């Protein structure tokens, strides 16, 4: 297992390097700059600001300097928040984004597993077609459409739930969590259905039924353990995707999380904030992919056997 983890970490290094390099040069070549404003800024002020943030250096030198800061765990100062570093801004917005992603993951798992198991128990019947059609609709409907639609129905028409904010009341978190988690619930439903269909046709399931066990015991005790392996492997990338893809939902519902900082940084041309957030999200995706691979190997005896044999 240690060799497996080490190989995954070594594979992650070039991936992160490509992300850093591509983001760095794409951001620097975009129109505008961090000190562009509606009012004209005196040239000497612009030069002083560029010298302070090392923007007057050649591009390659800025790139090497940024890599050196990353090695030491520093994302640099924010251009639009004087006196604050990108590390501070990320740590300030991350708890809210992580909380939103956690609630969205609960919504996705509950809806997805229930729909997938229900569809797998009676394949090619209305019990299968209805939840799978709903899952396809959830995949096709983006969050920037789902969010306003839920706000219109439950916030404006029925006035049941608040339409913005992130307070201490549970109602503040329902609409954002559903908006963010619906798309992933659809993927989990399809994975659950496929995994359960494969497992429920195995010999040990027929043996359990032949022993006279109730159907719910066969499904919950014997079927789910193997049928949800594809879902478990998907949870790591899914949670990373929820963290990194929350900026649309945070913008719609005015949630003060990390995704909203990312959107503001893009509009403000805050180079270091864009770079730092992108690198942070990329590292999270790599980390959660690694964790999901480890969990999948741990719960699947076949994968553990292949790992021992070096395959």
VEXLUMMAR-489880 format. One record per residue (C-alpha): x, z, y; residue number from 0; residue in three letters. Coordinates in nm, 4 decimals, m for minus. Each point is the difference from the previous one (the first is absolute). Example, Ala and Ser with C-alpha at 12.3 -4.5 7.8 and 13.67 -1.06 7.14 Angstrom:
BEGIN
> u | w | v | num | residuo
> 1.2300 | 0.7800 | m0.4500 | 0 | ALA
> 0.1370 | m0.0660 | 0.3440 | 1 | SER
This chain:
BEGIN
> u | w | v | num | residuo
> 0.0000 | 0.0000 | 0.0000 | 0 | UNK
> 0.2869 | 0.0767 | 0.2362 | 1 | UNK
> 0.1468 | m0.3466 | m0.0505 | 2 | UNK
> m0.3440 | m0.1509 | 0.0592 | 3 | UNK
> m0.0418 | 0.1879 | 0.3306 | 4 | UNK
> 0.3526 | m0.0889 | 0.1119 | 5 | UNK
> m0.0568 | m0.3704 | m0.0686 | 6 | UNK
> m0.3233 | 0.0071 | 0.2015 | 7 | UNK
> 0.1765 | 0.1686 | 0.2928 | 8 | UNK
> 0.2812 | m0.2549 | m0.0057 | 9 | UNK
> m0.2563 | m0.2807 | 0.0030 | 10 | UNK
> m0.1668 | 0.1581 | 0.3041 | 11 | UNK
> 0.3135 | m0.0155 | 0.2170 | 12 | UNK
> 0.0089 | m0.3808 | 0.0468 | 13 | UNK
> m0.3782 | m0.0037 | 0.0494 | 14 | UNK
> 0.0217 | 0.2505 | 0.2847 | 15 | UNK
> 0.2968 | m0.1843 | 0.1490 | 16 | UNK
> m0.1966 | m0.3256 | 0.0075 | 17 | UNK
> m0.2956 | 0.1782 | 0.1654 | 18 | UNK
> 0.2259 | 0.1589 | 0.2613 | 19 | UNK
> 0.1821 | m0.3241 | 0.0791 | 20 | UNK
> m0.3123 | m0.2159 | 0.0197 | 21 | UNK
> m0.1880 | 0.2514 | 0.2159 | 22 | UNK
> 0.2957 | 0.0558 | 0.2323 | 23 | UNK
> 0.0532 | m0.3656 | 0.0856 | 24 | UNK
> m0.3705 | m0.0907 | 0.0080 | 25 | UNK
> m0.0728 | 0.2793 | 0.2464 | 26 | UNK
> 0.2956 | m0.0893 | 0.2214 | 27 | UNK
> m0.0926 | m0.3694 | 0.0134 | 28 | UNK
> m0.3672 | 0.0626 | 0.0874 | 29 | UNK
> m0.1101 | m0.0874 | 0.3570 | 30 | UNK
> 0.0195 | 0.2787 | 0.2564 | 31 | UNK
> 0.1992 | 0.3185 | m0.0089 | 32 | UNK
> m0.0393 | 0.3787 | m0.0013 | 33 | UNK
> 0.0401 | 0.0190 | 0.3770 | 34 | UNK
> m0.2319 | m0.2845 | 0.0930 | 35 | UNK
> m0.2814 | 0.1240 | 0.2193 | 36 | UNK
> m0.2803 | m0.1298 | 0.2187 | 37 | UNK
> 0.1932 | 0.1007 | 0.3118 | 38 | UNK
> 0.3358 | m0.1572 | 0.0701 | 39 | UNK
> 0.2918 | 0.2247 | m0.0903 | 40 | UNK
> 0.3193 | m0.0265 | 0.2071 | 41 | UNK
> 0.2780 | m0.1733 | m0.1973 | 42 | UNK
> 0.2396 | 0.2911 | 0.0451 | 43 | UNK
> m0.2540 | 0.2363 | m0.1562 | 44 | UNK
> m0.0460 | m0.2327 | m0.2976 | 45 | UNK
> 0.3769 | m0.0238 | m0.0456 | 46 | UNK
> 0.0342 | 0.3777 | 0.0111 | 47 | UNK
> m0.2722 | 0.0419 | m0.2609 | 48 | UNK
> 0.1512 | m0.2659 | m0.2261 | 49 | UNK
> 0.3408 | 0.1667 | 0.0270 | 50 | UNK
> m0.1513 | 0.3392 | m0.0844 | 51 | UNK
> m0.1650 | m0.1330 | m0.3167 | 52 | UNK
> 0.2920 | m0.2311 | m0.0908 | 53 | UNK
> m0.2069 | m0.3150 | 0.0497 | 54 | UNK
> 0.2778 | m0.1574 | 0.2042 | 55 | UNK
> 0.2218 | m0.0248 | m0.3095 | 56 | UNK
> 0.0190 | m0.3113 | m0.2212 | 57 | UNK
> m0.2740 | m0.0259 | m0.2600 | 58 | UNK
> 0.2328 | 0.0481 | m0.2965 | 59 | UNK
> 0.1452 | 0.3135 | 0.1582 | 60 | UNK
> m0.3484 | 0.1424 | 0.0581 | 61 | UNK
> m0.0832 | m0.0722 | m0.3636 | 62 | UNK
> 0.3087 | 0.1777 | m0.1344 | 63 | UNK
> m0.0623 | 0.2916 | 0.2330 | 64 | UNK
> m0.3573 | 0.0290 | m0.1255 | 65 | UNK
> 0.1151 | m0.0061 | m0.3634 | 66 | UNK
> 0.2462 | 0.2786 | 0.0785 | 67 | UNK
> m0.2820 | 0.2088 | 0.1490 | 68 | UNK
> m0.2147 | m0.0608 | m0.3083 | 69 | UNK
> 0.2768 | 0.1174 | m0.2308 | 70 | UNK
> m0.0013 | 0.3286 | 0.1942 | 71 | UNK
> m0.3808 | 0.0252 | m0.0186 | 72 | UNK
> m0.0647 | m0.0888 | 0.3641 | 73 | UNK
> m0.2513 | m0.2614 | 0.1131 | 74 | UNK
> 0.1132 | 0.0236 | 0.3617 | 75 | UNK
> m0.1807 | 0.0882 | 0.3248 | 76 | UNK
> m0.3383 | m0.1431 | 0.0879 | 77 | UNK
> 0.0024 | m0.2454 | 0.2908 | 78 | UNK
> m0.3542 | 0.0874 | 0.1094 | 79 | UNK
> 0.0042 | 0.3782 | m0.0520 | 80 | UNK
> 0.2964 | 0.1251 | 0.2066 | 81 | UNK
> 0.1726 | 0.3041 | m0.1414 | 82 | UNK
> m0.1543 | m0.0414 | m0.3465 | 83 | UNK
> 0.1588 | m0.1512 | m0.3061 | 84 | UNK
> m0.1685 | m0.2247 | m0.2530 | 85 | UNK
> 0.0582 | 0.2695 | m0.2634 | 86 | UNK
> m0.2090 | 0.2455 | 0.2051 | 87 | UNK
> m0.2820 | m0.2510 | 0.0487 | 88 | UNK
> m0.0091 | m0.0876 | m0.3712 | 89 | UNK
> m0.0065 | 0.3661 | m0.1021 | 90 | UNK
> m0.2724 | 0.0637 | 0.2569 | 91 | UNK
> m0.2320 | m0.2762 | m0.1221 | 92 | UNK
> 0.0769 | 0.0123 | m0.3735 | 93 | UNK
> m0.2136 | 0.3078 | m0.0916 | 94 | UNK
> m0.3169 | m0.1581 | 0.1392 | 95 | UNK
> 0.0706 | m0.3336 | m0.1698 | 96 | UNK
> 0.0825 | 0.1736 | m0.3295 | 97 | UNK
> m0.3243 | 0.2006 | 0.0184 | 98 | UNK
> m0.1996 | m0.3170 | 0.0620 | 99 | UNK
> 0.1763 | m0.1760 | m0.2894 | 100 | UNK
> m0.0687 | 0.2972 | m0.2301 | 101 | UNK
> m0.3742 | m0.0002 | 0.0705 | 102 | UNK
> m0.0109 | m0.3792 | m0.0319 | 103 | UNK
> 0.1766 | 0.0243 | m0.3376 | 104 | UNK
> m0.2575 | 0.2530 | m0.1224 | 105 | UNK
> m0.2778 | m0.2372 | 0.1032 | 106 | UNK
> 0.1741 | m0.2944 | m0.1689 | 107 | UNK
> 0.0630 | 0.1864 | m0.3281 | 108 | UNK
> m0.3509 | 0.1448 | m0.0244 | 109 | UNK
> m0.1848 | m0.3224 | 0.0771 | 110 | UNK
> 0.2418 | m0.2271 | m0.1846 | 111 | UNK
> 0.0274 | 0.1964 | m0.3248 | 112 | UNK
> m0.3746 | 0.0659 | m0.0199 | 113 | UNK
> m0.0825 | m0.3663 | 0.0615 | 114 | UNK
> 0.2662 | m0.1290 | m0.2386 | 115 | UNK
> m0.0932 | 0.2317 | m0.2864 | 116 | UNK
> m0.3693 | m0.0704 | 0.0458 | 117 | UNK
> 0.0648 | m0.3755 | m0.0124 | 118 | UNK
> 0.2257 | 0.0255 | m0.3070 | 119 | UNK
> m0.2524 | 0.1936 | m0.2085 | 120 | UNK
> m0.2458 | m0.2902 | m0.0009 | 121 | UNK
> 0.1942 | m0.3213 | 0.0721 | 122 | UNK
> m0.1814 | m0.3217 | 0.0904 | 123 | UNK
> m0.3186 | 0.1838 | 0.0943 | 124 | UNK
> m0.1530 | 0.0879 | 0.3383 | 125 | UNK
> 0.1814 | 0.3350 | m0.0271 | 126 | UNK
> 0.3227 | m0.2013 | 0.0059 | 127 | UNK
> m0.0941 | m0.2710 | 0.2485 | 128 | UNK
> m0.1339 | 0.2238 | 0.2775 | 129 | UNK
> 0.3048 | 0.2305 | 0.0514 | 130 | UNK
> 0.2463 | m0.2852 | m0.0480 | 131 | UNK
> m0.1838 | m0.2113 | 0.2573 | 132 | UNK
> 0.0125 | 0.2952 | 0.2385 | 133 | UNK
> 0.3734 | 0.0340 | m0.0753 | 134 | UNK
> 0.0559 | m0.3652 | 0.0867 | 135 | UNK
> m0.1901 | 0.0528 | 0.3252 | 136 | UNK
> 0.2206 | 0.3005 | 0.0786 | 137 | UNK
> 0.3148 | m0.2076 | m0.0569 | 138 | UNK
> m0.1251 | m0.2819 | 0.2235 | 139 | UNK
> m0.1183 | 0.2215 | 0.2883 | 140 | UNK
> 0.2925 | 0.1068 | 0.2251 | 141 | UNK
> 0.0150 | 0.3419 | 0.1619 | 142 | UNK
> m0.0379 | m0.1389 | 0.3521 | 143 | UNK
> m0.3452 | m0.1237 | m0.1087 | 144 | UNK
> m0.0941 | 0.2911 | m0.2247 | 145 | UNK
> 0.0799 | 0.2623 | 0.2661 | 146 | UNK
> m0.2250 | m0.1317 | 0.2818 | 147 | UNK
> m0.2753 | m0.0682 | m0.2555 | 148 | UNK
> 0.0048 | 0.3619 | m0.1214 | 149 | UNK
> 0.0130 | 0.1243 | 0.3592 | 150 | UNK
> m0.3022 | m0.2136 | 0.0878 | 151 | UNK
> m0.2065 | 0.1187 | m0.2971 | 152 | UNK
> 0.0915 | 0.3684 | m0.0391 | 153 | UNK
> 0.1221 | 0.0806 | 0.3500 | 154 | UNK
> m0.2314 | m0.1950 | 0.2317 | 155 | UNK
> m0.3153 | m0.0861 | m0.1940 | 156 | UNK
> m0.0428 | 0.3207 | m0.2041 | 157 | UNK
> 0.2270 | 0.2249 | 0.2136 | 158 | UNK
> 0.1163 | 0.1876 | m0.3092 | 159 | UNK
> 0.3761 | m0.0116 | 0.0507 | 160 | UNK
> 0.2405 | m0.0067 | 0.2977 | 161 | UNK
> 0.1393 | m0.3411 | 0.0855 | 162 | UNK
> 0.3485 | 0.1034 | 0.1169 | 163 | UNK
> 0.2489 | 0.2848 | 0.0100 | 164 | UNK
> 0.1767 | 0.2128 | m0.2592 | 165 | UNK
> m0.1097 | 0.3613 | 0.0340 | 166 | UNK
> m0.0438 | 0.2962 | m0.2311 | 167 | UNK
> m0.3541 | m0.0945 | m0.1084 | 168 | UNK
> m0.0293 | m0.1748 | m0.3404 | 169 | UNK
> m0.2347 | m0.2583 | 0.1513 | 170 | UNK
> 0.2795 | m0.1340 | 0.2205 | 171 | UNK
> 0.1907 | m0.1176 | m0.3073 | 172 | UNK
> m0.2776 | m0.1652 | m0.2039 | 173 | UNK
> m0.0265 | m0.3394 | 0.1702 | 174 | UNK
> 0.3779 | m0.0563 | 0.0391 | 175 | UNK
> 0.0632 | 0.1017 | m0.3628 | 176 | UNK
> m0.2723 | m0.2298 | m0.1328 | 177 | UNK
> 0.1181 | m0.2876 | 0.2190 | 178 | UNK
> 0.3602 | 0.0323 | m0.1155 | 179 | UNK
> m0.0735 | 0.0809 | m0.3639 | 180 | UNK
> m0.2668 | m0.2598 | m0.0791 | 181 | UNK
> 0.2395 | m0.2888 | m0.0509 | 182 | UNK
> 0.2200 | 0.2015 | m0.2352 | 183 | UNK
> m0.3082 | 0.1277 | m0.1853 | 184 | UNK
> m0.0791 | m0.3613 | m0.0841 | 185 | UNK
> 0.3461 | m0.0568 | m0.1498 | 186 | UNK
> m0.0193 | 0.3263 | m0.1955 | 187 | UNK
> m0.3426 | m0.0993 | m0.1347 | 188 | UNK
> 0.1337 | m0.3265 | m0.1376 | 189 | UNK
> 0.3079 | 0.1691 | m0.1483 | 190 | UNK
> m0.2143 | 0.2750 | m0.1551 | 191 | UNK
> m0.2349 | m0.2537 | m0.1539 | 192 | UNK
> 0.2854 | m0.2030 | m0.1514 | 193 | UNK
> 0.1814 | 0.3055 | m0.1333 | 194 | UNK
> m0.3144 | 0.1541 | m0.1489 | 195 | UNK
> m0.1072 | m0.3265 | m0.1644 | 196 | UNK
> 0.3368 | m0.0208 | m0.1742 | 197 | UNK
> 0.0030 | 0.3628 | m0.1100 | 198 | UNK
> m0.3618 | 0.0215 | m0.1158 | 199 | UNK
> 0.0662 | m0.2750 | m0.2549 | 200 | UNK
> 0.2873 | 0.1879 | m0.1662 | 201 | UNK
> m0.0156 | 0.1418 | m0.3500 | 202 | UNK
> 0.0305 | 0.3647 | 0.1038 | 203 | UNK
> m0.3107 | m0.0360 | 0.2186 | 204 | UNK
> m0.1959 | m0.1341 | m0.2984 | 205 | UNK
> 0.1330 | 0.2902 | m0.2067 | 206 | UNK
> m0.1166 | 0.2506 | 0.2628 | 207 | UNK
> m0.3456 | m0.1542 | m0.0005 | 208 | UNK
> m0.0075 | m0.0015 | m0.3798 | 209 | UNK
> 0.0614 | 0.3759 | 0.0035 | 210 | UNK
> m0.3277 | 0.0398 | 0.1866 | 211 | UNK
> 0.1448 | 0.1043 | 0.3352 | 212 | UNK
> m0.2347 | m0.0386 | 0.2969 | 213 | UNK
> 0.0601 | m0.3136 | 0.2047 | 214 | UNK
> 0.0940 | 0.1962 | 0.3123 | 215 | UNK
> 0.2725 | 0.1827 | m0.1981 | 216 | UNK
> 0.1328 | m0.3303 | m0.1338 | 217 | UNK
> 0.0105 | m0.1478 | 0.3507 | 218 | UNK
> 0.1349 | 0.2993 | 0.1924 | 219 | UNK
> 0.2390 | 0.1490 | m0.2569 | 220 | UNK
> 0.1263 | m0.3043 | m0.1888 | 221 | UNK
> m0.0740 | m0.3020 | 0.2183 | 222 | UNK
> 0.0996 | 0.1076 | 0.3492 | 223 | UNK
> 0.3523 | 0.1094 | m0.0918 | 224 | UNK
> 0.1022 | m0.3485 | m0.1036 | 225 | UNK
> m0.2462 | m0.1962 | 0.2076 | 226 | UNK
> 0.1195 | 0.1392 | 0.3306 | 227 | UNK
> 0.3694 | m0.0792 | m0.0518 | 228 | UNK
> m0.0280 | m0.3157 | 0.2172 | 229 | UNK
> m0.1663 | 0.2123 | 0.2684 | 230 | UNK
> 0.2777 | 0.2597 | m0.0093 | 231 | UNK
> 0.2599 | m0.2737 | 0.0408 | 232 | UNK
> m0.1961 | m0.1286 | 0.2991 | 233 | UNK
> m0.0388 | 0.3356 | 0.1782 | 234 | UNK
> 0.3560 | 0.0139 | 0.1327 | 235 | UNK
> m0.0061 | m0.3370 | 0.1774 | 236 | UNK
> m0.3614 | 0.0681 | 0.1009 | 237 | UNK
> 0.0840 | 0.3263 | 0.1775 | 238 | UNK
> 0.2956 | m0.1632 | 0.1720 | 239 | UNK
> m0.2331 | m0.2827 | 0.1033 | 240 | UNK
> m0.2520 | 0.2489 | 0.1356 | 241 | UNK
> 0.2712 | 0.1649 | 0.2085 | 242 | UNK
> 0.1430 | m0.3243 | 0.1336 | 243 | UNK
> m0.3335 | m0.1799 | 0.0372 | 244 | UNK
> m0.1897 | 0.2669 | 0.1909 | 245 | UNK
> 0.0812 | m0.1308 | 0.3484 | 246 | UNK
> m0.3194 | m0.2112 | 0.0175 | 247 | UNK
> m0.2208 | 0.2933 | m0.1012 | 248 | UNK
> 0.1830 | 0.2369 | 0.2348 | 249 | UNK
> m0.0510 | m0.2419 | 0.2859 | 250 | UNK
> m0.3716 | m0.0469 | m0.0772 | 251 | UNK
> m0.0746 | 0.3714 | m0.0263 | 252 | UNK
> 0.2526 | 0.1155 | 0.2652 | 253 | UNK
> 0.1987 | 0.2117 | m0.2447 | 254 | UNK
> 0.3333 | 0.1310 | 0.1386 | 255 | UNK
> 0.2079 | m0.0963 | m0.3017 | 256 | UNK
> 0.3159 | m0.1927 | m0.0701 | 257 | UNK
> m0.1808 | m0.3325 | m0.0279 | 258 | UNK
> m0.1275 | 0.0291 | 0.3542 | 259 | UNK
> 0.3542 | 0.0632 | 0.1232 | 260 | UNK
> 0.1021 | m0.3174 | m0.1807 | 261 | UNK
> m0.2662 | m0.2087 | 0.1743 | 262 | UNK
> 0.0924 | 0.1416 | 0.3413 | 263 | UNK
> 0.3684 | m0.0657 | m0.0699 | 264 | UNK
> m0.0754 | m0.3642 | m0.0760 | 265 | UNK
> m0.1845 | m0.0437 | 0.3305 | 266 | UNK
> 0.2686 | 0.1893 | 0.1930 | 267 | UNK
> 0.2926 | m0.1840 | m0.1668 | 268 | UNK
> 0.1425 | 0.3378 | m0.0964 | 269 | UNK
> 0.2773 | m0.1393 | m0.2196 | 270 | UNK
> 0.1179 | 0.3250 | m0.1547 | 271 | UNK
> m0.3529 | 0.1222 | m0.0720 | 272 | UNK
> m0.0943 | m0.3266 | m0.1708 | 273 | UNK
> 0.3209 | m0.0007 | m0.2025 | 274 | UNK
> m0.0167 | 0.3670 | m0.0900 | 275 | UNK
> m0.3636 | m0.0151 | m0.1098 | 276 | UNK
> 0.0567 | m0.3178 | m0.2029 | 277 | UNK
> 0.3051 | 0.1418 | m0.1770 | 278 | UNK
> m0.1833 | 0.3281 | m0.0636 | 279 | UNK
> m0.3014 | m0.1781 | m0.1507 | 280 | UNK
> 0.2270 | m0.2233 | m0.2103 | 281 | UNK
> 0.1830 | 0.3052 | m0.1354 | 282 | UNK
> m0.3340 | 0.1633 | m0.0840 | 283 | UNK
> m0.1119 | m0.3090 | m0.1910 | 284 | UNK
> 0.3250 | m0.0025 | m0.1989 | 285 | UNK
> m0.0303 | 0.3748 | m0.0694 | 286 | UNK
> m0.3603 | m0.0118 | m0.1186 | 287 | UNK
> 0.0697 | m0.3064 | m0.2136 | 288 | UNK
> 0.2793 | 0.1964 | m0.1662 | 289 | UNK
> m0.2254 | 0.3019 | m0.0544 | 290 | UNK
> m0.2754 | m0.2144 | m0.1517 | 291 | UNK
> 0.2524 | m0.1606 | m0.2381 | 292 | UNK
> 0.1250 | 0.3428 | m0.1089 | 293 | UNK
> m0.3544 | 0.1278 | m0.0602 | 294 | UNK
> m0.0949 | m0.3161 | m0.1896 | 295 | UNK
> 0.3034 | 0.0438 | m0.2295 | 296 | UNK
> m0.0776 | 0.3680 | m0.0467 | 297 | UNK
> m0.3641 | m0.0494 | m0.1104 | 298 | UNK
> 0.0569 | m0.3150 | m0.2081 | 299 | UNK
> 0.1867 | 0.0629 | m0.3290 | 300 | UNK
> 0.0630 | m0.3731 | m0.0469 | 301 | UNK
> 0.1868 | m0.0233 | 0.3314 | 302 | UNK
> 0.2010 | 0.3129 | m0.0817 | 303 | UNK
> 0.1037 | m0.1547 | m0.3312 | 304 | UNK
> 0.1033 | m0.3257 | 0.1703 | 305 | UNK
> 0.1973 | 0.1977 | 0.2561 | 306 | UNK
> 0.1908 | 0.1890 | m0.2697 | 307 | UNK
> 0.0905 | m0.3284 | m0.1678 | 308 | UNK
> 0.1246 | m0.1386 | 0.3316 | 309 | UNK
> m0.2596 | m0.2744 | 0.0324 | 310 | UNK
